Amino acid sequence: MALPALAADELHVFVFGPGTGELVAVRAPPNDWLIVDGCGVGRTKYGPALLAHYGASPRLIALTHPHRDHAVGVADIVDMFTQGPVRTWPQIGLLWPTPRDRVNLHDLQAYFAGGVVEDALSAIRNRWRRHPPSRWDLEVGSSTQLGEASITVASPERNTRRDAWKAWQRGGSYDPNQIATVLDVSWHGHHIILGSDLVEQPGRGWTVAQPRCEAAVATKVPHHGSTNALHASWIRGAPHLAVTPFASSNLPRFDKTGGIARMLATVDTVHLTALPRAYTAQVGTPQRLTRRELERLGDAEIDPPVHGWPDCYVMLSIAADGSARLDHGPGSVQITESGGRVRPRRRVVRPRGGRS
Amino acid sequence: MTAPLALTGLEQAAGAVREHLDRGQRRVTLYGRASSGKTSAMRLIAGQLEAGGWGVHRTQMTGDDDGALVALAMLGADLGDDVRGCLFDLNVPWKRKLQSVVGGLGRTGGRTAVLVDDPWFGSPEEAPSLFAERATDLLDEIERTPSLSLVLSRSDRPLAGTVVELPTAAEPHAVLAAERWQRSSLAHVARQLAEAGDARLARLSPVELRLAVALASVKGMNAAGALQRLRTGPHAFVRTVLDSLGNARFRTAIVRLGVMRTPFDEATLDELLGETTASERGLVLDALLFKTDDGFVVPELLARVAKERLYTLRFAELKEAHFVAARFHERGFAEQARPASVSRAADLRAVKRHEMEIIHHLTEAGDAAAVFSRSVDFVEQYDKLGKTLSIRGVRTSKRALLQRAVDAYDRALVHDTDDPYAHHYRAYNLDVLADDPAPVEEGYRRALILRPDHVWHHGRFVAFLVTCGRPREAHDAWEEALRALDGLRGHAWLFRELHRPVARLLLHRGRLEFAREVLDDVPERLGDTWFAPARVLLAQLEEAEADQLVFPASVPPDSRWEGPHLLIAKGERARVVRWMPGRIERANGEISVRFAEHAAKFGRRKFNAAGFRRVCPTARPTMPPAGTFLEIIELEGEDHEVIRCHPMSTALNDLPALFPHPDRYL
C-alpha cells in the first residue's frame, strides 16, 4: 500500500507508531515539513523513509523528550538534512539541558535505548554548535512559522524544566514525560495538538499547558493514551484522536477504566496507528474494531501480518475550511465503543480564539 | 666497584664485528642479553675499527621517545658548524636535520662506521609512533648512505641480518674475586658464593652475579638459595631481588634510580636514595650500581625493572626524582658550557646531552612552564612533552594537564606547521576536553592530509564523527580508512587501534548495522581479546533492537532452545512440562517480563511484587533489577510456574572501555 497523495492546499498530519515508537510529521502548505520525534522497525527509520517518499526536506525537526521510543531515526534525519550548506539546514528543536536515563551494560535493552537517545542528542547539539541559527529552543509560548502554519510550544514551563534538570543532576527521581514538549500547530485558525508524552500525573502537565492550547481539530494523544496523560484539555471539542501504542507498557489499555474507554466517552472513534504488541504481530490491513473486541483480543493473532513500510500510520488531512479527512495505513485500528459500521465523515470544528 | 671487565669473549666478539665490516658488510648487529656487556663491547669495537683506519661515530638511543633525537644530536655534535647549525635549529624539520647529519657523516672520507647502542624501534605489537618512526628513519638514512656502515647493539635478537652474539656469561671467579669486594661489607657473601662452586654461576652475567650477592646478603641465604631464585630468568630475578630489599622506603629509593639515563655523580645518588642506612648504601654501591670513569651507572637489567616501577611512585615523588636528575644535568651543563670547553666536539656532545636530558627530565616531571622557558632543538621534544602531559591528564582526569598538552602541541606547530603528530594530538586533547568540536575536526583532518597512512589518525577521526552524530561522514571516513590502511591488515594492532574503538562506540550508540560492518571486517585470528565480547554485545543489542532479548550472553546461540538452562537436579528436568526464556524489562513496582514461547513468538507478562516473589523465590528479599535474564518453568505436579534467574553474565567483562566518553559534548 502506498502512502496517500498530498493535496497542495491542505494541511497533512502523519502519525506513525509501529508498536513501539512514535513519529509525527506535519506538511503545511505550500510545502513545508515539520518532523517530530522518530520511530523505526529494524533498520527502517520511518522519518527518513517518509521524507524520501515525498521527496521532501524538513524545515523543522523536533525531539520532544529523550526517550528511545521517540528518538529512533532522529539522528539520521538531522544528519541527512545537514549535509549541504548551512543556509539549507532545518531548525532543530530540543529542550536543553535535558535529563537522560542513566544506563549500564547490566540492562542491555535500556543500554541500547540510551545509546539511541545519546546519538540523537549528539547530532542536534553538534548542529547547534556548528550553525547556531539552526537552534530551536522550544521555549514555551514561542512560535515559529511552518509555511502557512505556525507552531507554538505549549509545554513544558520553565520551572518544570528547571526542577527536572535539578532532580536529574542530584540523581533524584523524576519523570521525563513531565517535560515532554507539546506543540500546537495552527493553520487558518484550526489547531492540531501534538501531545508527545506529556502526562497530567505526575506534575499536572496538562493542567498547566491547558491555557496555551486551543481547542483542536485533532490531537496526537499524549503518552500513548495512558490514564496518567488523560486530560479534558486535549479531548475537548471532540477532535480526531490519533494514538500510538507502546507495547512494553501495554498502552493504550482497552479495559473499561483504561485510556481508550475514557476517550470514547467523548469521541466516536479513536484512531490507533497499531496494536500495543510487537511489530511482527501487527495487522496487515486497517481494522475497525470495538474496544471490547480489543479487550478480548489479547495477543491473539490477526492475519495477514504487516508486510513492511509504509505502515502503522494514521494520516489526517485538513482543508482550509477546517474539514478533516483521515487515511489509515496497514496495522492501524479505528476503535469505537459499540459495534456497527464507523461512518467516515468530514467534520468542521469551528476555530476559537484569535491565534493563527 | 669497577666496570665488569670479567666478561669473557668481548674481544672476540668485537673482532668478529670488525671482520664483518672489513669484508664489506654494511650492517652488523651485536646481540647480547641485558647487562651482558654490549656497551663495553661497542667500546672495544670502536677502538679496533679506529686502529684499523676506520672513521668511527658512536651514539646511543635512550629507550624513551627522544631516543632518535638524542642519537642524532650526539652524531651531529661531532660534525662541522654547517651541520650543527641545521641540526640545532628548532625551525628545521626532522628530515632535513637527518639528511644534514647523515650527509655530514658520509662526507668524513674513508671507511666510516656508525655505532648505535640500544637502537629503539618501539614495540612490534603496537602501531608505530612518531618517535619509533624517527628511530627507524635514522637507521634507514644511515643504511642508505653508501659510504657508511652500521653497527647496532641490541638485547632483543634480530631475526635477520648479520648478527654477532655476545657470550652470555661472565667469569664468575673474576667477578666474585676478593680484591673486587675488599672494601665491601658484602665480601663474605661474595666469597661464600664463589666457594660454593655451583655450576650455575658460570651461566650468569656479572650483573646477575652481583645481584645474587645482594639477594644472599639481604635474605641471609646461602649461595644455592640465591641461585635457586635465578631459575625464572634474569628479569624476574631482578624483580625478586628488588622485592627482597628490606623495606618499602629502600625499595622505592632503588626505583628512583631508574630515572637516570646517563652516568651520574655521588651527590645525585645521595639525593635519589634519600634517607638510607650505611648498609643499604653499601649494598647499592657494591652490588647494584657500577662506577665508571663518567660516574655511577645503573646496569641495564636493573634499570629496566626500575623503570617499569617508576609508575608505582607517587607522582610528587616521581616528579622530585626527575627534578633531582634535571639539577644534575644543569650542573653538568654549566660545567661543560664554559666557552673554553665547548670548543672540543666531545664537550659539545656533553653539553648537548645535558641539555637534552634536562628537557627530558622536566618533561617527565610535567613541568611545562620550565620546558617552555628553555630553548629546545627539536620540535619532537614539544611533541614528547605534549604526550607526557596528555597521558598524565587522562590518567588523573585533570583538565589543566590536557590544556597544557595542547599548549605544548601549539609550540610544536609554531615551529613546524606540518607536524602531523602535533596536529593530531592537539586535536585529540581538545577532543577529550570537549569544549568545541570545530578545532578538533580541523586538527584531525589536517593530520590525515599530512599522514593518511596512520591508523590513529583514522580511528580517532571516525570516532569523533560518530560521537558528534555525523554517521554519514563517519561512514565515508571509515571507508577511506580501510582504503588508506589496506596494506596494514597483517597487523593485529590495525584492528585494535581502528576497528576496536570504532566498533565499541557504534555499539554504544546503537548503530548496529555500521558496527556489524566494522566487526565483520576483523579477521578472527587478529581480533584479540576484545573481539569476542564485542560480537556478543552486537548480538545482544540486535536482539534488543528487535525487542527479542530473552537469552543472556552466557547461553550459546546453538543451544538456546535446549533448555531449561537453570535447572540443576536431573529429577527436575524430567518434570519439565514447558519453559520459556525471558528478561525483566521493568521493575518499578510492577514487574514486566519479556519472554519467548519459541524463536518466533514473544510475549509480555506483568507481575506485582508479591506475585513475582511467589513464583521466583530468589526475589526474596531483593527484587532482581531490570535486565535480569530468567526462565519461566512449568513443572509437572506443581500448581504454578516458577521463575529462575540467571546470574549476572561475565561475557561482556572484556569489552574495551569507552574513552573519551561518548557523551562528552552533551
Chai-1 contact restraints between the chains, C-beta under 6 A:
chainA,res_idxA,chainB,res_idxB,connection_type,confidence,min_distance_angstrom,max_distance_angstrom,comment,restraint_id
A,R43,B,E513,contact,1.0,0.0,6.0,A-B,restraint_1
A,A75,B,G469,contact,1.0,0.0,6.0,A-B,restraint_2
A,D79,B,P471,contact,1.0,0.0,6.0,A-B,restraint_3
A,D79,B,R472,contact,1.0,0.0,6.0,A-B,restraint_4
A,L105,B,L652,contact,1.0,0.0,6.0,A-B,restraint_5
A,H106,B,G627,contact,1.0,0.0,6.0,A-B,restraint_6
A,D107,B,A626,contact,1.0,0.0,6.0,A-B,restraint_7
A,D107,B,G627,contact,1.0,0.0,6.0,A-B,restraint_8
A,L108,B,Q540,contact,1.0,0.0,6.0,A-B,restraint_9
A,L108,B,A544,contact,1.0,0.0,6.0,A-B,restraint_10
A,Q109,B,A544,contact,1.0,0.0,6.0,A-B,restraint_11
A,Q109,B,L549,contact,1.0,0.0,6.0,A-B,restraint_12
A,Q109,B,E585,contact,1.0,0.0,6.0,A-B,restraint_13
A,F112,B,G510,contact,1.0,0.0,6.0,A-B,restraint_14
A,F112,B,L541,contact,1.0,0.0,6.0,A-B,restraint_15
A,F112,B,A544,contact,1.0,0.0,6.0,A-B,restraint_16
A,G115,B,H508,contact,1.0,0.0,6.0,A-B,restraint_17
A,G115,B,R509,contact,1.0,0.0,6.0,A-B,restraint_18
A,G115,B,G510,contact,1.0,0.0,6.0,A-B,restraint_19
A,V116,B,G510,contact,1.0,0.0,6.0,A-B,restraint_20
A,E118,B,D663,contact,1.0,0.0,6.0,A-B,restraint_21
A,D119,B,G469,contact,1.0,0.0,6.0,A-B,restraint_22
A,D119,B,R509,contact,1.0,0.0,6.0,A-B,restraint_23
A,L121,B,L666,contact,1.0,0.0,6.0,A-B,restraint_24
A,S122,B,G469,contact,1.0,0.0,6.0,A-B,restraint_25
A,A123,B,G469,contact,1.0,0.0,6.0,A-B,restraint_26
A,R125,B,L666,contact,1.0,0.0,6.0,A-B,restraint_27
A,N126,B,C468,contact,1.0,0.0,6.0,A-B,restraint_28
A,N126,B,G469,contact,1.0,0.0,6.0,A-B,restraint_29
A,S248,B,E585,contact,1.0,0.0,6.0,A-B,restraint_30
A,A278,B,D547,contact,1.0,0.0,6.0,A-B,restraint_31
A,A278,B,F602,contact,1.0,0.0,6.0,A-B,restraint_32
A,D299,B,G603,contact,1.0,0.0,6.0,A-B,restraint_33
